[in-house]
């Protein structure tokens, strides 16, 4: 790991600005070290922000409309409602003292400025630290213009920061490397030619495996003179970086250059298998790709990274990424070769495969791994969707990719983003195809979960009519199934049961068995329970449980446990009902499925009002705390209880009992205490803890700002 060299003065100035201003933007050319400085400053300032310091990587986001979703995702503020992300952010961050680092804003500078301005106006406890090659020009913005590292003369016992950085990076390549009195001035001269730009210095130092300092200096010096007519003193710094990158590019073998260009189609990180599929062939033999990747890592072109929270040594798998500046350079070369469209199609094909395989593996014991793998692929899935939507002739694949990801949008808490992609794809092509039919039922499903029946019902009816017209039996089964869901939350349980029975007949006829089919059984069981037919309800819930255990399915199982808990409560089996509901909360939390979590927490609140024995009344205060916690989660899910009287039943019973047994002050204060719990604390409390996991009001830290600089070379965009 590269140590943080120099920049002490800039760190002090940035700390002063962060203490005085609510929006600070670090600007400067690519490669100057903006990201590294901002991350170090944010880590130092973390103590001043008790509700979290958060890193939002803006670079992988290409669509301005997805910026808000990216911020929500980085802050783990899962939201499934149709509300704009800005509304969710202002609601969830209200009353919090938080620092958000927006890293790499230059390509979305207008969208970033608009979002930041709106957030800062609404949230007095928020501060924003941005990095960008250009100022945001938002109200109240304070700028820190980051200059390259000093490259002054070498003095006795004193080395310029650029020289110290070169030495630090050199030791990562050659552990025995030391600066001597004889070599110091030569290194300083090289750093001056590089204008002290950290990325340029690091790239040059990375050549020490095969060249001496003198050879690097000679070759780079010749290149500078060739490109600038010998006027090195007038060399613009952005030209210096391009020249250094170009020099590194020229020193790569033809195959390494070709791979560098092809890898530029990836957004965010990627694994070796993805690189092999997308980039191999036509000049790169598949068997050579691993060695080429290793060489690009050795030359500081490619970064080796681990999956968040799972180091490669612990089975997390090695992933790779390009620095933004190097990705831009590679993309220019890719375009010059005329290969960009072909590579983007291969990239699209790979991630369509990721989505398709994820849909298959969602039904089975690997659901948690599928969720994690899809989360890691999320930036590249966005890039693939954007390509399909922008490229003429790709409309059907856009529909297919967006709808195949239903398991991720629904099961992992991305309903809002899923609706964004599906709405765009459906608007592009009205042709009644199989892909459109699937997109229609997925849209209807997600809109139903959001309580948006005005959108859900027409979409599902269009899917049903199209399926009948075209003979698409599979689409017909799914359309009827989701129409049953709409009837269920529309408080028509008898009609819902008829539709679920019909859908299950269609599923059996076509041989369909997956998580959707199990959810139809769960929903049929609930429909019967809501009608007072416990025997029929428990029969179908027993089917769900048996099939889930047979196939290792956990997501539908979690919903089945909620329904079983509800049924046990109807039977007066409070202890068993609580065990089922808690396990439902635990499993749904693994998938970040807020809907499953909140339904079970509301049931647990009701169970707290039940007597625990003769003369031992329930804990009405705790029940009301859990109701407050559930209320906060519902705000991120959509319309509370979908607007359904039946689903609202446990909440209503609990509220009536609590109101009858508590003073008005207790009734209100306990609810407010629960509403201050974040998701992790609410889950902890529902599982029998005290609600202090992370502390009331504290956001969880999935991608916190690291306490130390990134591995070398740091992201220097």
C-alpha positions as CSV (number, residue, x, y, z in Angstrom):
1,X,0.0,0.0,0.0
2,X,1.4,3.4,-0.9
3,X,1.9,5.7,2.0
4,X,0.3,9.2,1.9
5,X,3.3,11.3,0.7
6,X,3.3,15.0,1.3
7,X,0.1,17.2,1.1
8,X,0.2,18.1,4.7
9,X,-0.4,21.8,3.9
10,X,-3.3,20.9,1.7
11,X,-4.7,18.5,4.3
12,X,-4.6,21.3,6.9
13,X,-6.3,23.7,4.5
14,X,-8.9,21.2,3.5
15,X,-9.7,20.5,7.2
16,X,-10.1,24.2,7.7
17,X,-12.5,24.5,4.8
18,X,-14.5,21.5,5.9
19,X,-14.9,23.1,9.3
20,X,-16.1,26.4,7.9
21,X,-18.0,25.5,4.7
22,X,-20.8,23.0,3.9
23,X,-19.6,22.3,0.4
24,X,-16.0,22.0,-0.5
25,X,-14.8,20.9,-3.9
26,X,-11.2,19.8,-4.6
27,X,-10.4,20.6,-8.2
28,X,-7.4,20.0,-10.4
29,X,-6.3,18.1,-13.5
30,X,-6.5,14.3,-13.8
31,X,-3.9,12.4,-11.9
32,X,-3.1,15.2,-9.5
33,X,-4.4,13.3,-6.4
34,X,-7.8,14.8,-5.7
35,X,-9.4,11.6,-4.6
36,X,-6.6,10.5,-2.4
37,X,-6.5,13.9,-0.6
38,X,-10.3,14.0,-0.2
39,X,-10.4,10.5,1.3
40,X,-7.6,11.2,3.7
41,X,-9.3,14.5,4.8
42,X,-12.7,12.8,5.2
43,X,-11.1,10.0,7.3
44,X,-9.5,12.6,9.6
45,X,-12.8,14.5,9.9
46,X,-14.9,11.4,10.6
47,X,-15.1,12.2,14.3
48,X,-17.0,15.4,13.6
49,X,-19.8,13.4,11.8
50,X,-21.4,10.9,14.3
51,X,-23.9,9.7,11.7
52,X,-21.3,8.6,9.2
53,X,-18.8,9.6,6.5
54,X,-19.7,8.2,3.2
55,X,-18.0,7.7,-0.1
56,X,-20.1,7.9,-3.3
57,X,-18.2,6.9,-6.5
58,X,-19.7,9.1,-9.2
59,X,-17.4,8.0,-12.0
60,X,-19.2,4.7,-12.9
61,X,-22.5,6.6,-13.2
62,X,-23.2,7.8,-16.7
63,X,-26.9,8.7,-16.6
64,X,-27.6,11.9,-14.6
65,X,-31.0,10.4,-13.6
66,X,-29.3,7.6,-11.7
67,X,-27.1,9.9,-9.6
68,X,-29.6,10.0,-6.8
69,X,-30.0,6.2,-6.9
70,X,-26.2,5.9,-6.7
71,X,-26.1,8.0,-3.6
72,X,-28.9,6.0,-2.0
73,X,-27.0,2.8,-2.8
74,X,-23.7,4.1,-1.3
75,X,-25.5,5.1,1.9
76,X,-27.4,1.9,2.0
77,X,-30.6,3.8,2.2
78,X,-32.7,1.1,0.3
79,X,-35.9,2.6,-1.1
80,X,-38.5,0.8,-3.1
81,X,-41.0,3.7,-3.5
82,X,-41.7,5.6,-6.7
83,X,-40.5,8.8,-4.9
84,X,-37.6,10.7,-6.4
85,X,-34.3,9.8,-4.7
86,X,-33.9,13.4,-3.5
87,X,-37.1,13.1,-1.4
88,X,-35.8,9.9,0.1
89,X,-32.4,11.3,0.9
90,X,-33.8,14.5,2.5
91,X,-36.2,12.3,4.6
92,X,-33.6,9.7,5.7
93,X,-30.8,12.1,6.4
94,X,-33.0,14.6,8.3
95,X,-31.5,15.5,11.7
96,X,-28.2,13.8,11.0
97,X,-24.7,15.1,11.0
98,X,-23.2,13.4,8.0
99,X,-20.3,14.0,5.5
100,X,-20.8,12.7,1.9
101,X,-17.7,12.5,-0.4
102,X,-18.7,12.7,-4.0
103,X,-15.7,11.5,-5.9
104,X,-15.2,12.2,-9.6
105,X,-18.0,14.6,-10.5
106,X,-16.7,16.2,-13.7
107,X,-18.8,14.2,-16.2
108,X,-22.0,14.9,-14.3
109,X,-21.1,18.3,-12.9
110,X,-24.5,19.9,-13.5
111,X,-26.4,17.0,-12.0
112,X,-24.1,16.9,-9.0
113,X,-24.4,20.6,-8.5
114,X,-28.2,20.4,-8.6
115,X,-28.4,17.4,-6.2
116,X,-25.9,18.9,-3.7
117,X,-27.6,22.3,-3.7
118,X,-31.0,20.7,-2.9
119,X,-29.6,18.4,-0.2
120,X,-27.7,21.2,1.5
121,X,-30.7,23.4,1.5
122,X,-32.9,20.7,3.1
123,X,-30.3,19.2,5.5
124,X,-28.5,21.6,7.9
125,X,-26.4,18.7,9.3
126,X,-25.0,17.6,6.0
127,X,-21.6,18.6,4.5
128,X,-20.3,17.6,1.1
129,X,-16.8,17.1,0.0
130,X,-16.5,16.7,-3.8
131,X,-13.7,16.0,-6.2
132,X,-13.9,17.2,-9.8
133,X,-11.8,18.5,-12.6
134,X,-14.2,21.5,-12.8
135,X,-15.9,23.4,-10.0
136,X,-19.6,22.5,-9.4
137,X,-20.5,26.2,-9.2
138,X,-23.2,25.4,-6.6
139,X,-24.2,28.1,-4.1
140,X,-21.8,28.3,-1.1
141,X,-19.1,26.2,-2.8
142,X,-15.5,26.7,-1.5
143,X,-12.7,25.5,-3.7
144,X,-9.4,23.9,-3.0
145,X,-7.3,23.9,-6.2
146,X,-4.9,21.1,-5.9
147,X,-1.5,21.7,-7.5
148,X,1.0,18.9,-8.4
149,X,3.6,17.8,-5.8
150,X,6.6,20.1,-5.3
151,X,9.6,19.2,-7.5
152,X,12.1,21.7,-6.1
153,X,15.8,21.2,-5.7
154,X,17.2,18.3,-3.6
155,X,18.8,19.6,-0.4
156,X,20.8,17.8,2.3
157,X,18.4,15.6,4.2
158,X,15.4,17.0,2.4
159,X,13.7,15.5,-0.6
160,X,10.8,17.1,-2.6
161,X,7.5,15.4,-2.1
162,X,7.4,14.2,-5.8
163,X,10.8,12.5,-5.2
164,X,9.5,10.9,-2.0
165,X,6.5,9.6,-3.8
166,X,8.7,8.1,-6.6
167,X,10.8,6.4,-4.0
168,X,7.7,5.0,-2.2
169,X,6.3,3.6,-5.4
170,X,9.6,2.3,-6.5
171,X,10.0,0.3,-3.3
172,X,6.6,-1.4,-4.1
173,X,8.2,-2.5,-7.4
174,X,11.7,-3.1,-6.2
175,X,11.8,-3.6,-2.4
176,X,15.6,-3.0,-2.3
177,X,15.3,0.5,-4.0
178,X,16.9,3.3,-2.1
179,X,17.6,6.9,-2.9
180,X,21.3,7.8,-2.7
181,X,23.1,11.1,-2.8
182,X,24.2,10.2,-6.4
183,X,20.7,9.3,-7.6
184,X,18.6,11.9,-5.8
185,X,19.1,14.7,-8.4
186,X,18.4,12.4,-11.3
187,X,15.1,11.3,-9.8
188,X,14.3,14.9,-9.1
189,X,15.0,15.8,-12.7
190,X,12.7,13.1,-13.9
191,X,9.9,14.3,-11.5
192,X,10.3,17.8,-12.8
193,X,9.7,16.5,-16.3
194,X,6.6,14.9,-15.0
195,X,5.5,18.2,-13.5
196,X,5.1,16.5,-10.1
197,X,1.7,14.9,-11.2
198,X,1.3,12.0,-8.8
199,X,-0.1,9.6,-11.3
200,X,2.6,10.4,-13.8
201,X,5.3,9.9,-11.1
202,X,3.7,6.5,-10.1
203,X,3.5,5.3,-13.7
204,X,7.1,6.2,-14.3
205,X,8.3,4.5,-11.1
206,X,6.4,1.4,-12.2
207,X,8.8,1.0,-15.1
208,X,11.7,0.2,-12.7
209,X,11.2,-3.5,-13.2
210,X,12.7,-3.2,-16.7
211,X,14.5,0.2,-16.9
212,X,16.8,2.2,-14.7
213,X,16.0,5.7,-13.6
214,X,18.4,7.1,-16.2
215,X,16.8,5.0,-18.9
216,X,13.3,6.2,-17.9
217,X,14.5,9.8,-17.8
218,X,16.1,9.5,-21.3
219,X,13.2,7.8,-22.9
220,X,10.6,10.2,-21.4
221,X,12.8,13.2,-22.1
222,X,13.0,12.2,-25.8
223,X,9.3,11.8,-26.0
224,X,8.6,15.2,-24.4
225,X,11.0,17.0,-26.8
226,X,9.4,15.2,-29.7
227,X,5.9,16.2,-28.7
228,X,6.6,19.8,-27.5
229,X,9.5,20.9,-29.7
230,X,11.8,21.0,-26.8
231,X,9.8,23.6,-24.9
232,X,9.4,21.5,-21.8
233,X,9.0,24.6,-19.5
234,X,5.8,25.6,-21.3
235,X,4.3,22.1,-21.1
236,X,0.7,22.2,-19.8
237,X,0.2,19.8,-17.0
238,X,-2.7,17.9,-18.6
239,X,-0.4,17.4,-21.6
240,X,2.2,16.0,-19.2
241,X,-0.1,13.4,-17.9
242,X,-1.3,12.4,-21.4
243,X,2.3,12.2,-22.5
244,X,3.2,10.0,-19.6
245,X,0.3,7.8,-20.1
246,X,1.1,7.7,-23.8
247,X,4.6,6.8,-23.0
248,X,3.5,3.9,-20.7
249,X,1.1,2.9,-23.5
250,X,4.0,2.7,-26.0
251,X,6.1,0.7,-23.7
252,X,3.4,-1.9,-23.5
253,X,3.4,-4.8,-25.9
254,X,0.9,-4.7,-28.8
255,X,-1.2,-7.3,-26.9
256,X,-1.1,-5.3,-23.7
257,X,-2.2,-2.1,-25.4
258,X,-5.0,-4.0,-27.1
259,X,-6.2,-5.4,-23.8
260,X,-5.9,-2.0,-22.1
261,X,-8.2,-0.5,-24.8
262,X,-10.7,-3.4,-24.5
263,X,-10.9,-3.3,-20.7
264,X,-12.0,0.4,-21.0
265,X,-15.6,-0.8,-21.7
266,X,-16.0,-2.0,-18.1
267,X,-17.5,0.3,-15.5
268,X,-16.3,-0.2,-12.0
269,X,-14.6,-3.4,-11.2
270,X,-14.7,-6.7,-13.0
271,X,-13.4,-10.3,-12.5
272,X,-11.0,-12.3,-14.7
273,X,-13.8,-14.4,-16.2
274,X,-15.6,-11.2,-17.5
275,X,-12.3,-9.9,-18.9
276,X,-11.7,-13.2,-20.7
277,X,-15.1,-13.3,-22.3
278,X,-15.2,-9.7,-23.3
279,X,-11.6,-9.1,-24.4
280,X,-10.1,-12.4,-25.6
281,X,-9.9,-13.3,-29.3
282,X,-9.0,-11.3,-32.4
283,X,-5.4,-10.7,-31.4
284,X,-5.5,-11.8,-27.8
285,X,-5.4,-15.6,-27.2
286,X,-7.6,-16.7,-24.2
287,X,-4.6,-18.5,-22.7
288,X,-2.5,-15.3,-22.7
289,X,-5.1,-13.1,-21.0
290,X,-4.1,-13.8,-17.4
291,X,-0.5,-13.1,-18.1
292,X,-1.4,-9.8,-19.9
293,X,-3.5,-8.8,-16.9
294,X,-0.6,-9.5,-14.6
295,X,1.7,-7.3,-16.8
296,X,-0.8,-4.4,-16.8
297,X,-0.9,-4.7,-13.0
298,X,2.9,-4.6,-12.8
299,X,2.9,-1.5,-15.0
300,X,0.4,0.3,-12.7
301,X,-2.2,0.4,-15.5
302,X,-4.6,-2.0,-13.9
303,X,-5.6,-2.2,-10.2
304,X,-6.1,-5.4,-8.3
305,X,-8.9,-5.0,-5.9
306,X,-11.0,-7.3,-3.6
307,X,-14.7,-7.5,-3.3
308,X,-16.0,-5.1,-0.6
309,X,-15.9,-6.8,2.8
310,X,-14.5,-10.0,1.4
311,X,-10.7,-10.1,0.8
312,X,-9.5,-12.4,-1.9
313,X,-7.6,-14.4,0.6
314,X,-11.0,-15.1,2.4
315,X,-12.7,-16.3,-0.7
316,X,-13.9,-13.0,-2.0
317,X,-12.2,-13.3,-5.3
318,X,-9.8,-11.0,-7.1
319,X,-11.3,-8.2,-9.1
320,X,-9.7,-5.6,-11.3
321,X,-10.2,-1.9,-12.2
322,X,-8.8,0.8,-14.3
323,X,-8.1,4.3,-13.0
324,X,-10.5,6.8,-14.5
325,X,-7.8,8.6,-16.4
326,X,-6.4,5.4,-17.8
327,X,-9.9,4.2,-18.8
328,X,-10.5,7.4,-20.7
329,X,-7.1,6.9,-22.5
330,X,-7.9,3.3,-23.3
331,X,-11.4,4.2,-24.6
332,X,-9.9,6.7,-27.0
333,X,-7.7,4.0,-28.4
334,X,-10.6,1.6,-28.6
335,X,-12.6,4.0,-30.6
336,X,-9.7,4.6,-33.0
337,X,-9.6,0.9,-33.7
338,X,-13.3,0.8,-34.7
339,X,-13.9,-1.9,-32.1
340,X,-15.9,-0.1,-29.6
341,X,-19.4,-1.3,-30.7
342,X,-18.2,-4.9,-30.9
343,X,-16.7,-4.8,-27.5
344,X,-19.7,-3.1,-26.0
345,X,-21.9,-5.8,-27.4
346,X,-19.6,-8.5,-25.9
347,X,-19.8,-6.6,-22.6
348,X,-23.6,-6.5,-22.9
349,X,-23.7,-10.2,-23.7
350,X,-21.6,-11.1,-20.6
351,X,-23.7,-9.1,-18.2
352,X,-26.9,-10.4,-19.8
353,X,-25.4,-13.8,-18.9
354,X,-24.8,-12.6,-15.4
355,X,-28.4,-11.6,-15.1
356,X,-29.7,-14.8,-16.7
357,X,-27.6,-17.0,-14.5
358,X,-28.6,-15.0,-11.5
359,X,-32.3,-15.5,-12.2
360,X,-31.7,-19.3,-12.5
361,X,-29.6,-19.5,-9.3
362,X,-32.0,-17.3,-7.3
363,X,-34.0,-20.5,-6.9
364,X,-31.7,-22.6,-4.8
365,X,-29.2,-22.6,-2.0
366,X,-26.9,-20.0,-3.6
367,X,-29.3,-17.0,-3.3
368,X,-27.0,-15.1,-1.0
369,X,-24.1,-15.6,-3.3
370,X,-26.2,-14.6,-6.3
371,X,-27.2,-11.4,-4.5
372,X,-23.6,-10.5,-3.7
373,X,-22.4,-11.3,-7.3
374,X,-25.1,-9.2,-8.8
375,X,-24.4,-6.3,-6.4
376,X,-20.7,-6.4,-7.5
377,X,-21.8,-6.4,-11.2
378,X,-24.3,-3.5,-10.6
379,X,-22.1,-0.7,-12.3
380,X,-21.5,-2.9,-15.3
381,X,-25.2,-3.9,-15.5
382,X,-26.1,-0.2,-15.6
383,X,-23.5,0.3,-18.4
384,X,-25.0,-2.6,-20.4
385,X,-28.5,-1.3,-19.9
386,X,-27.5,2.2,-21.0
387,X,-25.9,0.8,-24.1
388,X,-29.0,-1.2,-25.0
389,X,-31.2,1.8,-24.5
390,X,-29.0,4.1,-26.6
391,X,-28.1,1.8,-29.4
392,X,-30.7,1.4,-32.2
393,X,-31.8,-2.2,-32.6
394,X,-31.0,-3.2,-29.0
395,X,-34.5,-2.4,-27.6
396,X,-35.5,-6.0,-27.2
397,X,-32.3,-6.8,-25.3
398,X,-32.9,-3.8,-23.1
399,X,-36.4,-5.2,-22.2
400,X,-34.9,-8.7,-21.6
401,X,-32.0,-7.5,-19.4
402,X,-34.1,-5.1,-17.3
403,X,-36.8,-7.7,-16.7
404,X,-34.4,-10.6,-16.1
405,X,-33.0,-8.7,-13.2
406,X,-36.4,-8.8,-11.4
407,X,-34.8,-10.9,-8.6
408,X,-32.3,-8.2,-7.9
409,X,-34.7,-5.2,-8.2
410,X,-37.3,-7.0,-6.0
411,X,-35.2,-9.2,-3.7
412,X,-32.3,-6.9,-3.0
413,X,-34.1,-3.6,-2.5
414,X,-33.8,-1.8,-5.8
415,X,-37.4,-1.3,-6.9
416,X,-37.0,2.3,-7.7
417,X,-34.1,1.8,-10.1
418,X,-35.7,-1.3,-11.6
419,X,-38.8,0.8,-12.5
420,X,-36.5,3.5,-14.0
421,X,-34.9,1.0,-16.5
422,X,-38.1,-0.9,-17.3
423,X,-40.1,2.3,-17.9
424,X,-37.5,3.5,-20.3
425,X,-37.2,0.2,-22.1
426,X,-41.0,-0.2,-22.4
427,X,-41.3,3.3,-23.9
428,X,-38.9,2.4,-26.7
429,X,-40.6,-0.5,-28.4
430,X,-44.3,-1.3,-28.2
431,X,-43.9,-4.5,-30.4
432,X,-45.7,-7.4,-28.7
433,X,-42.7,-9.7,-28.1
434,X,-41.8,-12.2,-25.5
435,X,-39.3,-9.8,-24.0
436,X,-42.0,-7.1,-23.7
437,X,-44.4,-9.5,-22.1
438,X,-41.9,-10.3,-19.4
439,X,-41.1,-6.6,-18.9
440,X,-44.8,-5.9,-18.5
441,X,-45.4,-8.5,-15.7
442,X,-42.2,-7.5,-13.9
443,X,-43.2,-3.8,-14.0
444,X,-46.7,-4.7,-12.8
445,X,-45.2,-6.8,-10.0
446,X,-42.9,-4.0,-8.8
447,X,-45.6,-1.4,-9.1
448,X,-47.9,-3.6,-7.0
449,X,-45.2,-4.0,-4.3
450,X,-45.0,-0.2,-4.2
451,X,-48.8,0.0,-3.8
452,X,-49.1,1.7,-7.2
453,X,-52.1,-0.2,-8.6
454,X,-52.8,2.6,-11.1
455,X,-49.6,1.5,-13.0
456,X,-49.7,-2.2,-12.1
457,X,-53.2,-3.1,-13.3
458,X,-52.9,-1.8,-16.9
459,X,-49.4,-3.3,-17.3
460,X,-50.6,-6.7,-16.1
461,X,-53.7,-6.6,-18.3
462,X,-51.7,-5.7,-21.4
463,X,-49.4,-8.6,-20.6
464,X,-52.3,-11.0,-20.2
465,X,-53.9,-9.9,-23.4
466,X,-50.7,-10.1,-25.3
467,X,-50.0,-13.6,-23.9
468,X,-53.4,-14.8,-25.1
469,X,-53.0,-13.3,-28.5
470,X,-49.5,-14.7,-29.0
471,X,-49.9,-18.1,-27.2
472,X,-47.2,-17.2,-24.7
473,X,-48.3,-19.6,-21.9
474,X,-45.4,-18.5,-19.6
475,X,-46.3,-14.8,-19.8
476,X,-49.9,-15.7,-19.2
477,X,-49.1,-17.6,-16.0
478,X,-47.0,-14.7,-14.6
479,X,-49.6,-12.0,-15.7
480,X,-52.4,-13.9,-13.9
481,X,-50.2,-14.5,-10.9
482,X,-49.4,-10.8,-10.5
483,X,-53.0,-9.8,-11.1
484,X,-53.7,-11.9,-8.1
485,X,-51.2,-9.9,-6.1
486,X,-53.0,-6.7,-7.2
487,X,-56.3,-8.1,-6.1
488,X,-54.8,-9.2,-2.7
489,X,-53.5,-5.8,-1.8
490,X,-56.7,-4.3,-3.2
491,X,-58.5,-6.2,-0.4
492,X,-60.2,-8.7,-2.7
493,X,-58.8,-11.9,-1.1
494,X,-61.5,-14.2,-2.7
495,X,-60.7,-12.9,-6.2
496,X,-57.0,-13.1,-5.4
497,X,-57.3,-16.7,-4.4
498,X,-59.0,-17.5,-7.7
499,X,-56.3,-15.9,-9.7
500,X,-53.5,-17.6,-7.7
501,X,-55.2,-21.0,-8.2
502,X,-55.4,-20.3,-11.9
503,X,-51.7,-19.1,-12.0
504,X,-50.6,-22.2,-10.2
505,X,-52.5,-24.4,-12.7
506,X,-50.7,-22.6,-15.5
507,X,-47.3,-23.1,-13.8
508,X,-47.9,-26.8,-13.3
509,X,-49.0,-27.1,-16.9
510,X,-45.8,-25.6,-18.3
511,X,-43.5,-27.3,-15.7
512,X,-42.5,-24.0,-14.0
513,X,-41.0,-24.2,-10.5
514,X,-39.0,-21.3,-9.1
515,X,-39.2,-18.6,-6.4
516,X,-42.1,-16.9,-8.2
517,X,-44.1,-20.1,-8.1
518,X,-43.4,-20.4,-4.4
519,X,-44.4,-16.8,-3.8
520,X,-47.7,-17.6,-5.6
521,X,-48.2,-20.4,-3.0
522,X,-47.4,-18.1,-0.2
523,X,-49.7,-15.4,-1.5
524,X,-52.5,-18.0,-1.9
525,X,-52.0,-19.1,1.7
526,X,-52.2,-15.5,2.8
527,X,-55.4,-14.9,0.7
528,X,-57.0,-17.9,2.5
529,X,-55.9,-16.6,6.0
530,X,-57.4,-13.2,5.2
531,X,-60.7,-15.0,4.4
532,X,-60.6,-16.9,7.7
533,X,-59.9,-20.2,6.0
534,X,-56.9,-21.3,8.1
535,X,-56.9,-24.9,7.0
536,X,-56.5,-24.0,3.4
537,X,-54.0,-21.3,4.2
538,X,-51.8,-23.5,6.3
539,X,-51.9,-26.2,3.6
540,X,-50.3,-23.9,1.0
541,X,-47.9,-22.4,3.5
542,X,-46.8,-26.0,4.3
543,X,-46.2,-26.6,0.6
544,X,-44.0,-23.5,0.5
545,X,-42.0,-24.6,3.5
546,X,-41.5,-28.1,2.1
547,X,-40.4,-27.0,-1.3
548,X,-38.1,-24.3,0.1
549,X,-36.4,-26.8,2.3
550,X,-36.1,-29.3,-0.5
551,X,-34.5,-26.8,-2.9
552,X,-32.6,-24.7,-0.3
553,X,-34.6,-21.6,-1.2
554,X,-34.5,-18.8,1.5
555,X,-36.1,-15.7,0.0
556,X,-39.6,-17.1,-0.5
557,X,-39.1,-19.1,2.6
558,X,-38.7,-15.9,4.6
559,X,-42.1,-14.7,3.4
560,X,-43.6,-18.1,4.1
561,X,-42.3,-17.8,7.7
562,X,-44.0,-14.5,8.1
563,X,-47.3,-16.0,7.0
564,X,-46.8,-19.0,9.3
565,X,-46.2,-16.6,12.1
566,X,-49.4,-14.8,11.3
567,X,-51.3,-18.2,11.3
568,X,-49.7,-19.2,14.6
569,X,-50.9,-15.9,16.1
570,X,-54.4,-16.7,15.0
571,X,-54.1,-20.0,16.8
572,X,-52.8,-18.3,20.0
573,X,-49.3,-19.9,19.6
574,X,-47.4,-16.7,20.5
575,X,-44.0,-18.3,21.2
576,X,-44.0,-20.2,17.9
577,X,-45.3,-17.1,16.0
578,X,-42.5,-15.0,17.4
579,X,-39.9,-17.5,16.4
580,X,-41.2,-17.6,12.8
581,X,-41.5,-13.8,12.5
582,X,-37.9,-13.3,13.9
583,X,-36.5,-15.8,11.4
584,X,-38.3,-14.0,8.7
585,X,-36.7,-10.7,9.7
586,X,-33.3,-12.3,9.8
587,X,-33.5,-13.9,6.4
588,X,-35.0,-10.9,4.7
589,X,-32.2,-8.7,6.2
590,X,-29.7,-10.9,4.4
591,X,-31.2,-9.8,1.1
592,X,-31.9,-6.2,2.1
593,X,-35.6,-7.0,1.3
594,X,-37.3,-4.1,3.2
595,X,-40.8,-5.3,2.5
596,X,-40.2,-8.7,4.0
597,X,-38.5,-7.1,7.0
598,X,-41.2,-4.6,7.8
599,X,-44.1,-7.0,7.4
600,X,-42.5,-9.3,10.0
601,X,-41.5,-6.4,12.4
602,X,-45.2,-5.2,12.4
603,X,-46.2,-8.8,13.3
604,X,-43.6,-8.9,16.1
605,X,-45.0,-5.6,17.4
606,X,-48.4,-7.2,17.7
607,X,-47.0,-10.3,19.4
608,X,-45.4,-8.0,22.0
609,X,-48.9,-7.1,23.1
610,X,-49.9,-10.7,23.9
611,X,-49.7,-11.9,27.5
612,X,-46.6,-14.0,28.3
613,X,-48.4,-16.0,31.0
614,X,-51.1,-15.8,33.7
615,X,-51.0,-12.3,35.2
616,X,-48.1,-11.4,32.9
617,X,-49.2,-8.8,30.3
618,X,-47.4,-8.1,27.1
619,X,-44.9,-5.3,26.7
620,X,-46.9,-2.5,25.2
621,X,-44.0,-0.1,25.2
622,X,-41.8,-2.4,23.2
623,X,-44.7,-3.0,20.9
624,X,-45.0,0.7,20.2
625,X,-41.2,1.0,19.7
626,X,-41.4,-1.7,17.1
627,X,-44.3,0.0,15.4
628,X,-42.3,3.2,15.2
629,X,-39.3,1.3,13.7
630,X,-41.7,-0.3,11.1
631,X,-43.2,3.1,10.3
632,X,-39.8,4.4,9.3
633,X,-39.1,1.4,7.1
634,X,-42.5,1.6,5.4
635,X,-41.5,5.1,4.2
636,X,-38.7,3.5,2.2
637,X,-40.9,0.7,0.9
638,X,-43.9,2.5,-0.5
639,X,-47.4,3.0,0.6
640,X,-47.7,1.5,4.1
641,X,-49.2,-2.0,3.9
642,X,-49.8,-1.3,0.2
643,X,-52.8,0.7,1.3
644,X,-54.5,-2.7,2.2
645,X,-56.8,-3.1,5.1
646,X,-56.0,-6.8,5.4
647,X,-52.3,-6.4,5.5
648,X,-52.8,-3.5,8.0
649,X,-54.6,-5.8,10.4
650,X,-51.7,-6.7,12.7
651,X,-50.6,-3.0,12.9
652,X,-54.2,-1.9,13.7
653,X,-54.7,-4.5,16.4
654,X,-51.4,-3.6,18.0
655,X,-52.1,0.1,17.9
656,X,-55.5,-0.3,19.6
657,X,-54.0,-2.4,22.4
658,X,-51.1,0.0,23.0
659,X,-53.4,3.0,23.0
660,X,-55.7,1.3,25.6
661,X,-52.8,0.4,27.9
662,X,-50.4,3.3,27.6
663,X,-50.7,7.0,28.5
664,X,-50.8,9.3,25.5
665,X,-47.3,10.4,26.3
666,X,-46.0,6.8,26.5
667,X,-47.8,6.0,23.3
668,X,-46.2,8.8,21.4
669,X,-42.7,8.7,23.0
670,X,-42.2,5.0,22.4
671,X,-43.3,5.3,18.8
672,X,-40.9,8.2,18.3
673,X,-38.1,6.2,19.9
674,X,-38.6,3.4,17.4
675,X,-38.8,5.8,14.4
676,X,-35.3,7.0,15.3
677,X,-33.8,3.6,14.8
678,X,-32.0,2.9,11.6
679,X,-32.6,-0.3,9.7
680,X,-29.8,-2.4,11.4
681,X,-30.8,-1.2,14.8
682,X,-34.5,-1.9,14.1
683,X,-33.6,-5.4,12.9
684,X,-31.4,-6.0,16.0
685,X,-34.2,-4.9,18.3
686,X,-36.8,-7.0,16.5
687,X,-34.5,-10.1,16.9
688,X,-34.5,-9.5,20.6
689,X,-31.7,-7.0,21.1
690,X,-31.9,-3.6,22.7
691,X,-31.8,-1.6,19.4
692,X,-28.4,-0.2,20.0
693,X,-26.6,-2.0,17.2
694,X,-25.0,0.9,15.5
695,X,-26.9,3.3,17.8
696,X,-30.1,5.1,17.3
697,X,-29.9,7.3,14.3
698,X,-26.6,5.9,13.0
699,X,-26.3,4.8,9.4
700,X,-24.7,1.4,8.7
701,X,-21.3,1.6,7.0
702,X,-21.1,-0.7,4.0
703,X,-18.7,1.5,2.0
704,X,-17.2,3.9,4.5
705,X,-14.4,6.2,3.7
706,X,-11.2,4.2,4.5
707,X,-8.9,5.3,7.3
708,X,-5.9,5.1,5.1
709,X,-5.0,5.8,1.4
710,X,-6.1,3.5,-1.3
711,X,-3.7,0.8,-2.6
712,X,-1.1,2.2,-5.0
713,X,-1.6,3.8,-7.3
714,X,-4.5,5.7,-5.7
715,X,-7.4,6.9,-7.8
716,X,-5.9,10.2,-9.0
717,X,-8.6,11.5,-11.2
